[in-house]
Amino acid sequence: MKLIFEKSKEGRGLDLLPECDVEEYKLGNDFLRKDEPNLPEVSENDISRHYTELAGETHGVNNGFYPLGSCTMKYNPKINEDTAGLEGFKSIHPLQPEESVQGCFEVLQTAKDCLCEITGMDDMTFQPAAGAHGEFTGLMLIKKISRRKGRFKKNKNNRSRFSTRNKPGKRFNGRV
């Protein structure tokens, strides 16, 4: 794939901005470039095709298995973006009065009930955000469950460790 600069042809260009309708402000000479910026000269079609081709080169949730990265990118189908963009959701503010967001609460409660039923869990939370928040919450849940099952112990240096049911010498054969 060629770089956008390799697709550049002298004299090509585009003007997507409307004509300026306010007074132009002139910067002082101290703030102006000494040389013209090195920008590619391409048409609108060239730019559109270039970025579409770049998107095709990017491996992600739309063209294969993607085990790492944002949970939003991996697991939320595009239709969820449309749903989250509905008028009743997109304008909600975190400090809005509770009585004005009862519909949103109902959606969250219904989702929570469904997820608990599907997974067999007694409770769940939507609180951790994606990434580090979610991963930390998951680790804390694993730690709590492991403690309850007696599989989380302190060693002689008072450091936590997981114990396994495996034989010594075969510590991590897929079970923790």
Disulfide bonds with the S-S distance in Angstrom:
none
